[in-house]
Amino acid sequence: MISSFLLLAAAQNTTWYVLPLAGAISLVYSASRYELTERILKRAARLFLTITGFMAGVFVILWLLSANL
């Protein structure tokens, strides 16, 4: 039973941890700069999209560079 759990944990793709991490970073950064809740959420969403877009762009570039290896 423990070995099957370890195999399941090893098969889990850790790339999905990027989304909650980017969300937490966006919220904390925006909350440290602004006071109004509406503005914090709006800026956090914008920063979240910026972070994930940049990381997706880097992923695509690395994927294209490694395709011919």
DOLOBA-83420 format. One line per 3 residues: number of its first residue (from 0); for each residue x, y, z of N, C-alpha, C, O. Coordinates in steps of 0.2 Angstrom, whole numbers, plus 5000, padded with zeros to 4 digits. Atoms other than C-alpha are relative to their C-alpha. Last residue first. Example, Ala and Ser with C-alpha at 12.3 -4.5 7.8 and 13.67 -1.06 7.14 Angstrom:
BEGIN
1	4996,4994,4999,5068,4995,5036,4996,5005,5003,4999,5011,5004 ~ 5004,4994,5000,5062,4978,5039,5004,5006,5000,5009,5005,5003 .
***
This chain:
BEGIN
68	4995,5003,4997,5090,5084,4851,4999,4992,5000,5004,4988,5002 ~ 4995,5003,5005,5079,5092,4838,5006,4996,5004,5011,4994,5000 ~ 5004,5005,5005,5064,5095,4849,5005,4997,4996,5004,4991,4994 .
65	4998,5006,4999,5075,5103,4863,4997,4995,4996,4998,4989,4996 ~ 4993,5001,5001,5075,5120,4856,5002,4993,5002,5007,4990,4999 ~ 4998,5000,5007,5057,5120,4853,5007,4999,4999,5009,4995,4994 .
62	5002,5006,5004,5053,5114,4870,5002,5000,4993,5004,4995,4990 ~ 4996,5006,4998,5064,5127,4878,4998,4994,4997,5002,4989,4995 ~ 4993,4999,5003,5056,5141,4868,5004,4994,5002,5008,4991,4998 .
59	5001,5001,5008,5038,5134,4872,5007,5001,4997,5009,4997,4993 ~ 5002,5007,5001,5042,5133,4891,5000,4998,4993,5003,4994,4990 ~ 4993,5003,4999,5050,5151,4891,4999,4992,4999,5004,4989,4996 .
56	4995,4998,5006,5034,5157,4883,5006,4997,5001,5009,4994,4996 ~ 5002,5004,5006,5023,5147,4896,5004,5002,4994,5006,4997,4990 ~ 4998,5007,4999,5033,5155,4910,4998,4995,4994,5002,4991,4992 .
53	4992,5000,5001,5031,5172,4903,5002,4993,5001,5007,4991,4997 ~ 4999,4999,5007,5012,5169,4901,5007,5000,4999,5010,4997,4994 ~ 5001,5006,5003,5011,5162,4919,5001,5001,4992,5003,4996,4989 .
50	4996,5005,4997,5019,5177,4927,4999,4993,4996,5004,4991,4993 ~ 4993,4998,5003,5010,5190,4916,5005,4994,5002,5009,4992,4998 ~ 5000,5002,5008,4993,5181,4919,5007,5002,4997,5009,4998,4993 .
47	5001,5007,5001,4996,5181,4938,5001,4998,4993,5004,4994,4991 ~ 4993,5003,4999,5002,5199,4938,5000,4993,4999,5005,4990,4996 ~ 4996,4998,5005,4985,5204,4930,5007,4998,5000,5010,4995,4996 .
44	5002,5004,5006,4975,5194,4942,5005,5002,4994,5007,4997,4990 ~ 4998,5007,4998,4985,5201,4957,4998,4996,4994,5002,4992,4991 ~ 4993,5000,5001,4982,5219,4950,5003,4993,5001,5008,4991,4997 .
41	4999,4999,5007,4963,5216,4949,5008,5000,4998,5010,4997,4993 ~ 5002,5005,5004,4963,5208,4966,5001,5001,4992,5003,4996,4989 ~ 4995,5006,4998,4973,5221,4975,4998,4994,4995,5003,4991,4992 .
38	4994,4999,5004,4963,5235,4966,5005,4994,5001,5009,4992,4997 ~ 5002,5000,5007,4946,5228,4972,5007,5001,4996,5008,4997,4991 ~ 5001,5007,5002,4953,5225,4990,4999,4999,4992,5002,4995,4989 .
35	5007,5001,5001,4959,5243,4992,5000,4993,4997,5004,4991,4993 ~ 5004,5001,4994,4976,5244,5001,4993,4998,4998,4990,4995,5002 ~ 5007,4997,5000,4989,5242,4987,4996,4999,5006,4997,4994,5010 .
32	4999,4994,5003,5008,5238,4987,4993,5004,5000,4994,5010,5000 ~ 4994,4996,4997,5010,5224,4999,5000,5007,4997,5003,5011,5000 ~ 5002,4998,4994,4993,5216,4994,5005,5005,5004,5003,5009,5008 .
29	5005,4995,5001,4999,5216,4976,4997,5002,5007,4996,5008,5007 ~ 4996,4994,5003,5015,5206,4980,4995,5006,5000,4996,5012,5001 ~ 4995,4997,4995,5006,5194,4992,5003,5007,4997,5003,5012,5001 .
26	5004,4997,4995,4992,5191,4979,5004,5003,5005,5002,5009,5008 ~ 5004,4994,5003,5003,5189,4964,4996,5003,5006,4996,5009,5006 ~ 4995,4995,5001,5015,5177,4974,4997,5007,4998,4998,5012,5000 .
23	4998,4998,4993,5001,5166,4980,5005,5006,4999,5004,5011,5003 ~ 5005,4996,4997,4994,5165,4962,5001,5003,5007,4999,5009,5009 ~ 5000,4993,5003,5011,5161,4955,4994,5004,5003,4994,5010,5003 .
20	4994,4996,4998,5013,5147,4968,5000,5007,4997,5001,5012,5000 ~ 5002,4997,4993,4995,5141,4965,5006,5004,5003,5005,5009,5006 ~ 5006,4996,5000,4999,5139,4946,4998,5003,5007,4997,5009,5008 .
17	4998,4993,5002,5017,5133,4947,4994,5005,5001,4994,5010,5002 ~ 4999,4995,4994,5012,5118,4957,5002,5007,4998,5002,5011,5003 ~ 5007,4997,4998,5005,5110,4941,5001,5004,5006,4996,5008,5008 .
14	5001,4994,5004,5023,5107,4935,4994,5004,5002,4993,5010,5002 ~ 4999,4995,4995,5026,5094,4949,4999,5007,4996,4999,5012,4999 ~ 4997,4995,5003,5018,5080,4938,5001,5007,5004,4996,5010,5005 .
11	5003,4994,5000,5013,5066,4949,5004,5006,4997,5010,5006,4998 ~ 5003,4999,5007,5021,5050,4944,4997,5007,5000,4995,5009,4994 ~ 4995,4999,5005,5032,5050,4959,4998,5001,4993,5001,5005,4990 .
8	4997,4993,4998,5017,5053,4971,5006,5001,4995,5007,5007,4993 ~ 5005,4995,5002,5008,5038,4963,5003,5007,5001,5002,5011,4997 ~ 5000,5000,5008,5023,5027,4964,4995,5005,4998,4997,5009,4993 .
5	4994,4997,5002,5025,5032,4983,5000,5000,4992,5003,5005,4989 ~ 5000,4993,4999,5007,5028,4986,5006,5004,4998,5005,5009,4995 ~ 5005,4997,5005,5008,5011,4978,4999,5008,5000,4999,5011,4995 .
2	4996,4999,5006,5024,5008,4989,4995,5002,4994,4998,5006,4990 ~ 4995,4994,5000,5014,5012,5004,5004,5001,4994,5005,5006,4991 ~ 5004,4994,5000,5000,5000,5000,5004,5006,5000,5003,5011,4996 .
***
